[in-house]
Amino acid sequence: MTTSNPQGPAVIVDPYSSGAFFAPAFTDAGVPVVAVVSSPAPPEVYASSYQPQDFSQIILATEDLSEVVNKLRELRPRCVLAGCESGVELADAIAPQVVADIANVPEKAGARRHKGDMAAAVAQAGLPIIAQLCTDDADEVEKWLYQENLIGRDLVIKPPKSASTDGVTKVAKGEGWREVFHEMLGKHNRLGILNNKLVVQEYVTGIEYVVDTISYEGKHSISDICKYHKINNGQYMAIYDRMEWLPPTIPVYDQIVAYARGVLDAVGMRFGTSHVELMFTEHGPRLIEVGARPHGGGHPRFCRIATGDSQVDRVVRFFTRQGAIPDSFKLINHVLVVFLICRTRGRVNNVEIFDRVRELQSHHFSVIKIRNNDWLEPTKDLFASLDLGFVVLAHEDESQIMADYQLIRSLEQQLKLDPREKNVKERVFYE
């Protein structure tokens, strides 16, 4: 049986997006870090976050995992952790063979990545879920819709292995669901994964929360809770408007934390980071999905401003035995992430209006990726939002943050987009 070595390096599988923060955090704690990558180059959506210079060694995984497993066994690492969504399955395949004593439950690996298997595992554990079906058969969907009394009701269709709301589609009143189903089936998502099946769900409403956690020895520490505010943007649903950190004093805290911990038990999380996205409906919490890796988009660095801590920091403390892991958290600053949204298509010619963003009283961090002469399309998912940019606001006065949020949206509305095509070289977003 393979076991972890408390003195060995940390191994991060696909150290992209927020997974890139593991390397500097472990390095600061005196621990060398090894990267295992699932492909020679990161998926395009994660490429900008990759920092290969942060690793003492980079190992490319091939279809035959025996080579990478043997290399890691020689290194005797202290942990094997998923850095981002593309690394979840690979980390789950490697960890039981290299650090079996601190691996997640191998038999439930599918439930930590595949949204259909995930929901099935949570339901089997006795927790309520949103009515859904995962299939490649449209006739089976139709039969299920009748059985669940969902004919004529709003539906959601999404790939079972996508990320960042890629492909998540609302079908109002269920009209044209077959066309949407057949259009998505057999296509590759933004991570390059074939949609060989699709999840069809009842559309539910409520308040959407994300519970960020670190699991260790089967216990689940709550590092923060955020509330998502999402909007529809034409035909595209679940477009991120803003995300705010909440205090642990919110009235529903106990309910959503108990549900999130039950979900993590159901999918076999024992070690590492996760974030549980759920909708608090009139009937209580219902799972949207689990990400068995750090909350993406740079979340840990902003969480430090909100709470003084983060998922990454807690993981490093656990695996280096350099500090306690609290059960919950404290909110020390109001923090809001504002995601830029494009409402229509066209070519930008006055992006300089966003120069005012850095002058906002609550401005903490911002990335504005739009450039004059860029051709923009309406924002359709989180990847597209991040292609535009985002602003992080932090302040002790929540009213100041909301005033600055409104100003950002006002600036956004002043963005001038020329809808006419021009014969110039384009940087096309969202296609």
NORFENWO-V220203 format. One record per residue. N is the residue number from 1. RES is the residue in one letter. PHI is phi in radians with two decimals (* if undefined). PSI is psi in degrees with one decimal (NA if undefined). D_LAST is the distance of its C-alpha to the last C-alpha in Angstrom with 2 decimals. Layout:
n=N res=RES phi=PHI psi=PSI d_last=D_LAST
n=N res=RES phi=PHI psi=PSI d_last=D_LAST
This chain:
n=1 res=M phi=* psi=132.6 d_last=47.26
n=2 res=T phi=-1.45 psi=144.6 d_last=44.86
n=3 res=T phi=-2.35 psi=158.5 d_last=45.05
n=4 res=S phi=-1.34 psi=155.6 d_last=43.38
n=5 res=N phi=-2.01 psi=110.7 d_last=45.11
n=6 res=P phi=-1.03 psi=-15.3 d_last=45.38
n=7 res=Q phi=-1.80 psi=0.4 d_last=45.83
n=8 res=G phi=-1.50 psi=179.1 d_last=42.92
n=9 res=P phi=-1.27 psi=162.8 d_last=39.45
n=10 res=A phi=-1.61 psi=138.5 d_last=36.50
n=11 res=V phi=-1.95 psi=125.9 d_last=33.75
n=12 res=I phi=-2.03 psi=124.8 d_last=30.14
n=13 res=V phi=-1.67 psi=120.7 d_last=27.71
n=14 res=D phi=0.91 psi=76.1 d_last=24.19
n=15 res=P phi=-1.43 psi=62.2 d_last=25.06
n=16 res=Y phi=-1.99 psi=172.8 d_last=21.65
n=17 res=S phi=0.91 psi=-135.5 d_last=20.49
n=18 res=S phi=-1.17 psi=-18.1 d_last=23.80
n=19 res=G phi=-1.11 psi=-16.5 d_last=25.44
n=20 res=A phi=-1.19 psi=-18.7 d_last=25.73
n=21 res=F phi=-1.36 psi=-16.7 d_last=28.49
n=22 res=F phi=-1.06 psi=-44.6 d_last=30.78
n=23 res=A phi=-1.05 psi=-54.0 d_last=31.80
n=24 res=P phi=-1.11 psi=-32.6 d_last=33.16
n=25 res=A phi=-1.20 psi=-44.5 d_last=34.79
n=26 res=F phi=-1.17 psi=-40.8 d_last=36.57
n=27 res=T phi=-1.05 psi=-42.8 d_last=37.49
n=28 res=D phi=-1.08 psi=-27.4 d_last=39.06
n=29 res=A phi=-1.53 psi=5.0 d_last=41.07
n=30 res=G phi=1.49 psi=20.6 d_last=42.36
n=31 res=V phi=-2.00 psi=125.3 d_last=40.37
n=32 res=P phi=-1.19 psi=153.1 d_last=38.61
n=33 res=V phi=-2.23 psi=132.2 d_last=35.12
n=34 res=V phi=-1.96 psi=137.2 d_last=33.75
n=35 res=A phi=-1.79 psi=137.2 d_last=30.12
n=36 res=V phi=-2.00 psi=125.8 d_last=29.23
n=37 res=V phi=-2.02 psi=142.3 d_last=25.75
n=38 res=S phi=-1.48 psi=-10.6 d_last=24.23
n=39 res=S phi=-2.66 psi=158.8 d_last=22.52
n=40 res=P phi=-0.99 psi=-32.5 d_last=23.31
n=41 res=A phi=-2.25 psi=147.7 d_last=20.25
n=42 res=P phi=-1.18 psi=156.2 d_last=18.56
n=43 res=P phi=-0.92 psi=144.8 d_last=15.19
n=44 res=E phi=-0.92 psi=-37.2 d_last=12.58
n=45 res=V phi=-1.19 psi=-17.6 d_last=12.19
n=46 res=Y phi=-1.91 psi=-3.8 d_last=15.98
n=47 res=A phi=-1.00 psi=-39.0 d_last=16.77
n=48 res=S phi=-1.19 psi=-18.4 d_last=17.83
n=49 res=S phi=-1.61 psi=-8.1 d_last=20.38
n=50 res=Y phi=-1.34 psi=128.1 d_last=22.21
n=51 res=Q phi=-2.18 psi=78.0 d_last=25.72
n=52 res=P phi=-1.05 psi=-24.9 d_last=27.55
n=53 res=Q phi=-1.19 psi=-11.2 d_last=30.60
n=54 res=D phi=-1.41 psi=-5.0 d_last=31.38
n=55 res=F phi=-2.02 psi=139.6 d_last=32.55
n=56 res=S phi=-1.26 psi=-23.1 d_last=35.90
n=57 res=Q phi=-2.74 psi=143.6 d_last=34.48
n=58 res=I phi=-2.16 psi=123.8 d_last=31.15
n=59 res=I phi=-2.02 psi=125.1 d_last=31.42
n=60 res=L phi=-1.55 psi=123.1 d_last=28.87
n=61 res=A phi=-1.42 psi=137.0 d_last=29.16
n=62 res=T phi=-1.93 psi=178.8 d_last=29.46
n=63 res=E phi=-1.05 psi=-36.5 d_last=29.74
n=64 res=D phi=-1.54 psi=106.6 d_last=33.44
n=65 res=L phi=-1.34 psi=-6.5 d_last=33.71
n=66 res=S phi=-1.05 psi=-35.2 d_last=37.41
n=67 res=E phi=-1.16 psi=-48.2 d_last=36.91
n=68 res=V phi=-1.18 psi=-36.7 d_last=34.90
n=69 res=V phi=-1.08 psi=-44.2 d_last=37.25
n=70 res=N phi=-1.13 psi=-40.3 d_last=40.27
n=71 res=K phi=-1.10 psi=-41.8 d_last=38.99
n=72 res=L phi=-1.23 psi=-35.7 d_last=38.37
n=73 res=R phi=-1.07 psi=-36.7 d_last=41.75
n=74 res=E phi=-1.14 psi=-33.4 d_last=43.37
n=75 res=L phi=-1.36 psi=-20.0 d_last=41.74
n=76 res=R phi=0.85 psi=66.2 d_last=42.93
n=77 res=P phi=-1.25 psi=162.8 d_last=40.22
n=78 res=R phi=-1.53 psi=-20.1 d_last=40.83
n=79 res=C phi=-2.86 psi=157.3 d_last=37.53
n=80 res=V phi=-2.25 psi=113.5 d_last=34.30
n=81 res=L phi=-2.18 psi=143.3 d_last=31.46
n=82 res=A phi=-1.35 psi=132.7 d_last=27.76
n=83 res=G phi=-1.55 psi=-36.6 d_last=25.65
n=84 res=C phi=-2.66 psi=-176.7 d_last=22.36
n=85 res=E phi=-1.03 psi=-38.3 d_last=20.93
n=86 res=S phi=-1.20 psi=-14.3 d_last=20.43
n=87 res=G phi=-1.76 psi=-3.3 d_last=24.11
n=88 res=V phi=-1.08 psi=-51.9 d_last=25.72
n=89 res=E phi=-1.16 psi=-39.2 d_last=26.73
n=90 res=L phi=-1.16 psi=-42.8 d_last=27.83
n=91 res=A phi=-1.07 psi=-40.6 d_last=29.90
n=92 res=D phi=-1.18 psi=-27.0 d_last=31.46
n=93 res=A phi=-1.39 psi=-34.1 d_last=32.40
n=94 res=I phi=-1.43 psi=-46.3 d_last=33.92
n=95 res=A phi=-0.94 psi=-45.9 d_last=35.73
n=96 res=P phi=-1.10 psi=-22.2 d_last=38.33
n=97 res=Q phi=-1.59 psi=-13.7 d_last=39.35
n=98 res=V phi=-2.07 psi=-41.5 d_last=39.64
n=99 res=V phi=-2.34 psi=61.7 d_last=40.47
n=100 res=A phi=-1.00 psi=-31.0 d_last=41.55
n=101 res=D phi=-1.29 psi=-15.2 d_last=43.52
n=102 res=I phi=-2.22 psi=28.4 d_last=40.52
n=103 res=A phi=-1.60 psi=155.9 d_last=37.85
n=104 res=N phi=-1.29 psi=164.2 d_last=36.29
n=105 res=V phi=-1.05 psi=112.8 d_last=37.71
n=106 res=P phi=-1.05 psi=-37.4 d_last=36.62
n=107 res=E phi=-1.17 psi=-15.5 d_last=37.18
n=108 res=K phi=-1.93 psi=19.0 d_last=34.61
n=109 res=A phi=-1.00 psi=-40.7 d_last=31.81
n=110 res=G phi=-1.06 psi=-33.9 d_last=29.66
n=111 res=A phi=-1.28 psi=-11.6 d_last=30.08
n=112 res=R phi=-1.64 psi=-0.1 d_last=28.57
n=113 res=R phi=-2.37 psi=-40.1 d_last=25.16
n=114 res=H phi=-1.57 psi=119.9 d_last=24.87
n=115 res=K phi=-1.11 psi=-30.6 d_last=24.60
n=116 res=G phi=-1.20 psi=-49.3 d_last=26.86
n=117 res=D phi=-1.11 psi=-35.3 d_last=29.49
n=118 res=M phi=-1.05 psi=-52.0 d_last=29.23
n=119 res=A phi=-1.10 psi=-38.6 d_last=30.16
n=120 res=A phi=-1.11 psi=-40.7 d_last=32.86
n=121 res=A phi=-1.15 psi=-39.9 d_last=34.43
n=122 res=V phi=-1.17 psi=-41.6 d_last=34.53
n=123 res=A phi=-1.13 psi=-40.4 d_last=36.11
n=124 res=Q phi=-1.10 psi=-28.7 d_last=38.57
n=125 res=A phi=-1.37 psi=-1.7 d_last=39.60
n=126 res=G phi=1.62 psi=9.3 d_last=40.68
n=127 res=L phi=-1.65 psi=142.3 d_last=38.01
n=128 res=P phi=-1.23 psi=144.4 d_last=36.54
n=129 res=I phi=-2.33 psi=170.3 d_last=32.89
n=130 res=I phi=-1.28 psi=136.9 d_last=30.58
n=131 res=A phi=-1.02 psi=126.0 d_last=31.31
n=132 res=Q phi=-2.76 psi=164.7 d_last=28.77
n=133 res=L phi=-2.48 psi=139.3 d_last=28.48
n=134 res=C phi=-2.05 psi=119.5 d_last=26.47
n=135 res=T phi=-2.80 psi=167.7 d_last=26.59
n=136 res=D phi=-1.98 psi=12.0 d_last=25.11
n=137 res=D phi=-2.04 psi=110.0 d_last=27.56
n=138 res=A phi=-1.12 psi=-33.9 d_last=26.82
n=139 res=D phi=-1.15 psi=-35.0 d_last=30.57
n=140 res=E phi=-1.15 psi=-36.5 d_last=31.23
n=141 res=V phi=-1.08 psi=-46.3 d_last=28.85
n=142 res=E phi=-1.07 psi=-44.0 d_last=30.80
n=143 res=K phi=-1.06 psi=-41.7 d_last=34.08
n=144 res=W phi=-1.15 psi=-39.2 d_last=32.99
n=145 res=L phi=-1.06 psi=-40.6 d_last=31.93
n=146 res=Y phi=-1.16 psi=-42.8 d_last=35.44
n=147 res=Q phi=-1.09 psi=-37.1 d_last=37.09
n=148 res=E phi=-1.60 psi=4.0 d_last=35.39
n=149 res=N phi=1.02 psi=43.7 d_last=36.00
n=150 res=L phi=-1.92 psi=8.2 d_last=32.32
n=151 res=I phi=-1.10 psi=128.8 d_last=32.27
n=152 res=G phi=1.42 psi=4.4 d_last=30.99
n=153 res=R phi=-1.77 psi=156.8 d_last=29.75
n=154 res=D phi=-1.10 psi=139.6 d_last=26.37
n=155 res=L phi=-2.24 psi=163.2 d_last=24.47
n=156 res=V phi=-2.19 psi=132.2 d_last=21.65
n=157 res=I phi=-2.11 psi=131.2 d_last=19.83
n=158 res=K phi=-2.66 psi=156.8 d_last=18.02
n=159 res=P phi=-1.24 psi=148.2 d_last=17.74
n=160 res=P phi=-1.36 psi=-13.8 d_last=20.88
n=161 res=K phi=-2.30 psi=36.3 d_last=19.46
n=162 res=S phi=-1.65 psi=-176.5 d_last=16.23
n=163 res=A phi=-2.61 psi=160.4 d_last=16.29
n=164 res=S phi=0.98 psi=42.4 d_last=15.38
n=165 res=T phi=1.05 psi=14.0 d_last=15.02
n=166 res=D phi=-1.05 psi=120.6 d_last=12.05
n=167 res=G phi=1.44 psi=-2.0 d_last=12.60
n=168 res=V phi=-1.26 psi=117.4 d_last=15.60
n=169 res=T phi=-2.22 psi=127.2 d_last=16.25
n=170 res=K phi=-1.55 psi=134.6 d_last=19.32
n=171 res=V phi=-2.02 psi=98.9 d_last=21.21
n=172 res=A phi=-1.11 psi=128.2 d_last=23.72
n=173 res=K phi=1.00 psi=15.6 d_last=27.18
n=174 res=G phi=1.22 psi=8.9 d_last=25.81
n=175 res=E phi=-1.30 psi=121.9 d_last=25.19
n=176 res=G phi=1.39 psi=20.6 d_last=23.00
n=177 res=W phi=-1.07 psi=-34.6 d_last=22.65
n=178 res=R phi=-1.09 psi=-42.2 d_last=23.24
n=179 res=E phi=-1.10 psi=-43.4 d_last=20.33
n=180 res=V phi=-1.11 psi=-43.7 d_last=17.96
n=181 res=F phi=-1.03 psi=-49.6 d_last=19.80
n=182 res=H phi=-1.25 psi=-29.8 d_last=19.60
n=183 res=E phi=-1.17 psi=-38.0 d_last=15.91
n=184 res=M phi=-1.48 psi=-32.7 d_last=15.16
n=185 res=L phi=-1.13 psi=132.9 d_last=18.15
n=186 res=G phi=1.47 psi=0.8 d_last=17.86
n=187 res=K phi=-1.66 psi=159.1 d_last=14.12
n=188 res=H phi=-1.63 psi=136.9 d_last=13.14
n=189 res=N phi=-1.48 psi=-174.4 d_last=11.84
n=190 res=R phi=-1.19 psi=-15.8 d_last=10.23
n=191 res=L phi=-1.62 psi=3.3 d_last=13.78
n=192 res=G phi=1.44 psi=12.7 d_last=14.04
n=193 res=I phi=-1.65 psi=134.9 d_last=16.60
n=194 res=L phi=-1.26 psi=130.4 d_last=17.36
n=195 res=N phi=-1.42 psi=80.5 d_last=17.76
n=196 res=N phi=-1.45 psi=-13.5 d_last=21.26
n=197 res=K phi=-2.47 psi=167.5 d_last=22.44
n=198 res=L phi=-2.36 psi=150.3 d_last=21.27
n=199 res=V phi=-1.68 psi=128.3 d_last=22.98
n=200 res=V phi=-1.99 psi=124.9 d_last=24.16
n=201 res=Q phi=-2.20 psi=154.7 d_last=25.76
n=202 res=E phi=-1.18 psi=138.6 d_last=27.89
n=203 res=Y phi=-1.46 psi=122.2 d_last=26.24
n=204 res=V phi=-2.07 psi=157.1 d_last=28.49
n=205 res=T phi=-2.12 psi=161.9 d_last=28.94
n=206 res=G phi=2.70 psi=-156.8 d_last=30.59
n=207 res=I phi=-1.82 psi=129.0 d_last=30.00
n=208 res=E phi=-1.68 psi=127.4 d_last=27.49
n=209 res=Y phi=-2.08 psi=157.8 d_last=28.81
n=210 res=V phi=-2.22 psi=128.4 d_last=27.89
n=211 res=V phi=-1.87 psi=113.4 d_last=30.92
n=212 res=D phi=-1.64 psi=135.0 d_last=30.57
n=213 res=T phi=-2.42 psi=162.3 d_last=33.19
n=214 res=I phi=-2.21 psi=131.9 d_last=34.87
n=215 res=S phi=-1.84 psi=137.2 d_last=36.84
n=216 res=Y phi=-2.64 psi=129.6 d_last=39.95
n=217 res=E phi=0.92 psi=33.7 d_last=42.74
n=218 res=G phi=1.42 psi=-1.4 d_last=41.29
n=219 res=K phi=-1.67 psi=153.4 d_last=41.47
n=220 res=H phi=-2.17 psi=109.0 d_last=38.51
n=221 res=S phi=-1.55 psi=134.2 d_last=38.59
n=222 res=I phi=-1.62 psi=111.7 d_last=36.58
n=223 res=S phi=-1.53 psi=-26.6 d_last=35.07
n=224 res=D phi=-3.08 psi=162.9 d_last=33.47
n=225 res=I phi=-2.29 psi=132.1 d_last=32.18
n=226 res=C phi=-2.14 psi=155.8 d_last=29.38
n=227 res=K phi=-1.95 psi=128.9 d_last=28.47
n=228 res=Y phi=-1.55 psi=139.3 d_last=24.92
n=229 res=H phi=-2.03 psi=116.5 d_last=24.32
n=230 res=K phi=-2.13 psi=155.7 d_last=21.31
n=231 res=I phi=-2.36 psi=166.2 d_last=20.45
n=232 res=N phi=-1.58 psi=143.4 d_last=18.65
n=233 res=N phi=-2.21 psi=85.6 d_last=16.02
n=234 res=G phi=1.16 psi=-123.7 d_last=16.34
n=235 res=Q phi=-1.41 psi=-9.4 d_last=15.32
n=236 res=Y phi=-1.67 psi=133.1 d_last=13.94
n=237 res=M phi=-1.88 psi=166.5 d_last=16.84
n=238 res=A phi=1.02 psi=41.5 d_last=17.97
n=239 res=I phi=-1.45 psi=128.5 d_last=16.13
n=240 res=Y phi=-1.21 psi=122.5 d_last=18.15
n=241 res=D phi=-1.65 psi=-55.1 d_last=20.41
n=242 res=R phi=-2.77 psi=164.1 d_last=22.98
n=243 res=M phi=-2.42 psi=131.0 d_last=24.92
n=244 res=E phi=-2.19 psi=141.1 d_last=28.64
n=245 res=W phi=-1.34 psi=138.0 d_last=31.21
n=246 res=L phi=-1.99 psi=154.2 d_last=34.18
n=247 res=P phi=-1.40 psi=159.5 d_last=37.83
n=248 res=P phi=-1.32 psi=8.0 d_last=39.51
n=249 res=T phi=-1.67 psi=2.6 d_last=41.77
n=250 res=I phi=-1.06 psi=145.0 d_last=39.39
n=251 res=P phi=-1.01 psi=-30.9 d_last=41.33
n=252 res=V phi=-1.62 psi=8.3 d_last=39.03
n=253 res=Y phi=-0.93 psi=-53.4 d_last=38.99
n=254 res=D phi=-1.05 psi=-39.9 d_last=41.41
n=255 res=Q phi=-1.17 psi=-46.9 d_last=39.73
n=256 res=I phi=-1.29 psi=-32.4 d_last=36.19
n=257 res=V phi=-1.19 psi=-43.8 d_last=37.48
n=258 res=A phi=-1.08 psi=-41.8 d_last=39.73
n=259 res=Y phi=-1.14 psi=-45.9 d_last=36.95
n=260 res=A phi=-1.07 psi=-42.2 d_last=34.52
n=261 res=R phi=-1.14 psi=-37.1 d_last=37.28
n=262 res=G phi=-1.11 psi=-38.3 d_last=38.05
n=263 res=V phi=-1.11 psi=-44.8 d_last=34.46
n=264 res=L phi=-1.12 psi=-38.7 d_last=34.56
n=265 res=D phi=-1.08 psi=-41.8 d_last=37.89
n=266 res=A phi=-1.13 psi=-34.2 d_last=36.56
n=267 res=V phi=-1.67 psi=5.6 d_last=33.73
n=268 res=G phi=1.41 psi=26.8 d_last=36.14
n=269 res=M phi=-1.34 psi=125.9 d_last=35.05
n=270 res=R phi=-2.20 psi=-31.2 d_last=37.99
n=271 res=F phi=-2.47 psi=140.6 d_last=36.69
n=272 res=G phi=1.92 psi=-173.0 d_last=33.66
n=273 res=T phi=-1.72 psi=151.5 d_last=31.12
n=274 res=S phi=-2.62 psi=161.4 d_last=29.35
n=275 res=H phi=-2.39 psi=131.7 d_last=27.83
n=276 res=V phi=-1.86 psi=115.1 d_last=28.59
n=277 res=E phi=-1.67 psi=129.9 d_last=26.49
n=278 res=L phi=-2.53 psi=156.3 d_last=28.64
n=279 res=M phi=-1.89 psi=125.2 d_last=29.23
n=280 res=F phi=-1.58 psi=101.2 d_last=32.73
n=281 res=T phi=-1.62 psi=-178.6 d_last=33.59
n=282 res=E phi=-1.13 psi=-16.7 d_last=36.92
n=283 res=H phi=-1.78 psi=5.7 d_last=38.01
n=284 res=G phi=1.89 psi=-173.1 d_last=37.11
n=285 res=P phi=-1.22 psi=143.0 d_last=34.32
n=286 res=R phi=-2.39 psi=134.6 d_last=31.92
n=287 res=L phi=-1.15 psi=135.1 d_last=29.55
n=288 res=I phi=-1.69 psi=-57.3 d_last=25.80
n=289 res=E phi=-2.97 psi=166.2 d_last=25.24
n=290 res=V phi=-1.99 psi=135.0 d_last=26.60
n=291 res=G phi=-1.88 psi=112.1 d_last=24.88
n=292 res=A phi=-1.51 psi=57.1 d_last=27.51
n=293 res=R phi=-2.95 psi=175.4 d_last=26.56
n=294 res=P phi=-1.09 psi=151.9 d_last=26.48
n=295 res=H phi=-1.06 psi=127.2 d_last=24.61
n=296 res=G phi=-1.41 psi=-171.6 d_last=21.42
n=297 res=G phi=1.24 psi=20.2 d_last=19.98
n=298 res=G phi=1.44 psi=13.8 d_last=23.26
n=299 res=H phi=-0.91 psi=-44.9 d_last=25.28
n=300 res=P phi=-1.00 psi=-37.6 d_last=28.53
n=301 res=R phi=-1.19 psi=-32.7 d_last=29.06
n=302 res=F phi=-1.43 psi=-28.3 d_last=28.83
n=303 res=C phi=-1.10 psi=-33.8 d_last=30.93
n=304 res=R phi=-1.06 psi=-34.9 d_last=33.65
n=305 res=I phi=-1.24 psi=-39.3 d_last=33.89
n=306 res=A phi=-1.29 psi=-41.0 d_last=34.14
n=307 res=T phi=-2.16 psi=-10.5 d_last=36.53
n=308 res=G phi=1.40 psi=8.7 d_last=37.72
n=309 res=D phi=-2.68 psi=177.3 d_last=36.38
n=310 res=S phi=-2.86 psi=169.2 d_last=33.33
n=311 res=Q phi=-0.98 psi=-47.9 d_last=32.46
n=312 res=V phi=-1.07 psi=-45.2 d_last=32.29
n=313 res=D phi=-1.08 psi=-39.9 d_last=35.63
n=314 res=R phi=-1.20 psi=-39.1 d_last=37.33
n=315 res=V phi=-1.07 psi=-45.6 d_last=36.23
n=316 res=V phi=-1.09 psi=-42.6 d_last=37.58
n=317 res=R phi=-1.08 psi=-39.6 d_last=40.79
n=318 res=F phi=-1.15 psi=-48.6 d_last=41.31
n=319 res=F phi=-1.38 psi=-7.3 d_last=40.87
n=320 res=T phi=-1.96 psi=-2.9 d_last=42.98
n=321 res=R phi=0.94 psi=42.0 d_last=45.51
n=322 res=Q phi=-1.95 psi=26.3 d_last=45.32
n=323 res=G phi=2.82 psi=162.8 d_last=45.30
n=324 res=A phi=-1.37 psi=156.0 d_last=45.41
n=325 res=I phi=-1.91 psi=105.1 d_last=42.54
n=326 res=P phi=-1.20 psi=158.8 d_last=43.01
n=327 res=D phi=-1.31 psi=-32.7 d_last=42.47
n=328 res=S phi=-2.38 psi=-146.0 d_last=40.52
n=329 res=F phi=-2.70 psi=171.3 d_last=39.57
n=330 res=K phi=-2.18 psi=144.5 d_last=40.48
n=331 res=L phi=-1.65 psi=118.9 d_last=38.35
n=332 res=I phi=-1.90 psi=-16.8 d_last=39.54
n=333 res=N phi=-2.54 psi=146.0 d_last=36.94
n=334 res=H phi=-1.34 psi=128.6 d_last=34.65
n=335 res=V phi=-2.32 psi=134.9 d_last=31.06
n=336 res=L phi=-2.36 psi=130.7 d_last=27.94
n=337 res=V phi=-1.76 psi=125.6 d_last=24.29
n=338 res=V phi=-1.87 psi=120.5 d_last=22.38
n=339 res=F phi=-1.66 psi=127.3 d_last=18.58
n=340 res=L phi=-1.20 psi=144.9 d_last=17.00
n=341 res=I phi=-2.31 psi=131.4 d_last=15.27
n=342 res=C phi=-1.76 psi=125.6 d_last=13.53
n=343 res=R phi=-1.62 psi=-22.2 d_last=15.10
n=344 res=T phi=-2.51 psi=177.1 d_last=13.97
n=345 res=R phi=-1.78 psi=153.1 d_last=11.83
n=346 res=G phi=2.73 psi=178.3 d_last=13.39
n=347 res=R phi=-1.80 psi=131.3 d_last=14.48
n=348 res=V phi=-1.37 psi=140.5 d_last=16.46
n=349 res=N phi=-2.41 psi=8.8 d_last=20.07
n=350 res=N phi=-2.52 psi=44.1 d_last=22.07
n=351 res=V phi=-1.10 psi=-15.9 d_last=20.46
n=352 res=E phi=-1.11 psi=-13.3 d_last=24.03
n=353 res=I phi=-1.08 psi=-23.3 d_last=24.91
n=354 res=F phi=-1.35 psi=-2.2 d_last=23.59
n=355 res=D phi=-1.07 psi=-25.1 d_last=26.45
n=356 res=R phi=-1.21 psi=-18.3 d_last=28.62
n=357 res=V phi=-1.02 psi=-41.9 d_last=26.94
n=358 res=R phi=-1.20 psi=-14.1 d_last=29.00
n=359 res=E phi=-1.57 psi=-6.1 d_last=32.14
n=360 res=L phi=-1.12 psi=142.6 d_last=31.86
n=361 res=Q phi=-1.06 psi=-33.2 d_last=34.90
n=362 res=S phi=-1.73 psi=8.1 d_last=33.01
n=363 res=H phi=-1.07 psi=127.9 d_last=30.29
n=364 res=H phi=-2.02 psi=-40.6 d_last=30.16
n=365 res=F phi=-2.83 psi=145.4 d_last=26.87
n=366 res=S phi=-2.70 psi=148.9 d_last=23.62
n=367 res=V phi=-2.30 psi=111.5 d_last=20.46
n=368 res=I phi=-1.92 psi=108.5 d_last=18.78
n=369 res=K phi=-1.63 psi=-10.3 d_last=15.85
n=370 res=I phi=-1.24 psi=141.0 d_last=15.08
n=371 res=R phi=-2.23 psi=149.7 d_last=16.81
n=372 res=N phi=-0.98 psi=137.5 d_last=18.21
n=373 res=N phi=1.50 psi=0.7 d_last=16.38
n=374 res=D phi=-1.22 psi=141.9 d_last=12.86
n=375 res=W phi=-1.67 psi=121.7 d_last=10.53
n=376 res=L phi=-1.94 psi=148.2 d_last=9.37
n=377 res=E phi=-2.02 psi=158.3 d_last=7.91
n=378 res=P phi=-0.98 psi=136.1 d_last=10.20
n=379 res=T phi=-1.10 psi=129.2 d_last=10.29
n=380 res=K phi=-2.09 psi=-13.7 d_last=9.91
n=381 res=D phi=-2.83 psi=-179.8 d_last=11.33
n=382 res=L phi=-1.17 psi=-36.6 d_last=13.30
n=383 res=F phi=-0.98 psi=-43.0 d_last=10.86
n=384 res=A phi=-1.17 psi=-37.5 d_last=8.98
n=385 res=S phi=-1.07 psi=-45.3 d_last=12.60
n=386 res=L phi=-1.20 psi=-24.7 d_last=13.64
n=387 res=D phi=-1.15 psi=-32.4 d_last=11.06
n=388 res=L phi=-1.34 psi=-50.1 d_last=12.97
n=389 res=G phi=2.38 psi=176.4 d_last=16.29
n=390 res=F phi=-2.71 psi=163.6 d_last=19.30
n=391 res=V phi=-2.25 psi=133.7 d_last=23.03
n=392 res=V phi=-1.86 psi=122.2 d_last=25.89
n=393 res=L phi=-1.89 psi=135.8 d_last=29.06
n=394 res=A phi=-2.49 psi=132.6 d_last=32.40
n=395 res=H phi=-2.92 psi=153.9 d_last=35.84
n=396 res=E phi=-1.31 psi=-18.8 d_last=39.08
n=397 res=D phi=-1.81 psi=111.1 d_last=38.92
n=398 res=E phi=-1.12 psi=-32.3 d_last=36.33
n=399 res=S phi=-1.16 psi=-31.7 d_last=36.87
n=400 res=Q phi=-1.17 psi=-40.5 d_last=35.83
n=401 res=I phi=-1.07 psi=-44.7 d_last=32.52
n=402 res=M phi=-1.19 psi=-34.4 d_last=31.86
n=403 res=A phi=-1.13 psi=-41.4 d_last=32.92
n=404 res=D phi=-1.21 psi=-34.6 d_last=30.50
n=405 res=Y phi=-1.05 psi=-46.0 d_last=27.68
n=406 res=Q phi=-1.09 psi=-36.4 d_last=28.48
n=407 res=L phi=-1.17 psi=-38.7 d_last=28.51
n=408 res=I phi=-1.06 psi=-43.7 d_last=25.01
n=409 res=R phi=-1.14 psi=-33.9 d_last=23.78
n=410 res=S phi=-1.16 psi=-41.9 d_last=25.95
n=411 res=L phi=-1.09 psi=-40.7 d_last=24.45
n=412 res=E phi=-1.04 psi=-39.2 d_last=20.94
n=413 res=Q phi=-1.21 psi=-21.9 d_last=22.21
n=414 res=Q phi=-1.49 psi=-4.9 d_last=23.61
n=415 res=L phi=-1.13 psi=127.5 d_last=20.34
n=416 res=K phi=-1.66 psi=122.2 d_last=20.28
n=417 res=L phi=-2.10 psi=119.5 d_last=17.18
n=418 res=D phi=-1.52 psi=116.0 d_last=17.93
n=419 res=P phi=-1.34 psi=-2.2 d_last=16.08
n=420 res=R phi=-1.49 psi=137.3 d_last=17.33
n=421 res=E phi=-1.25 psi=146.1 d_last=15.48
n=422 res=K phi=-2.35 psi=148.5 d_last=17.29
n=423 res=N phi=-1.47 psi=69.9 d_last=17.89
n=424 res=V phi=-2.33 psi=159.4 d_last=17.18
n=425 res=K phi=-1.14 psi=130.5 d_last=15.15
n=426 res=E phi=-1.96 psi=150.2 d_last=11.95
n=427 res=R phi=-1.82 psi=101.5 d_last=10.26
n=428 res=V phi=-1.63 psi=124.7 d_last=6.75
n=429 res=F phi=-1.69 psi=149.3 d_last=5.76
n=430 res=Y phi=1.36 psi=-0.3 d_last=3.80
n=431 res=E phi=-1.66 psi=NA d_last=0.00
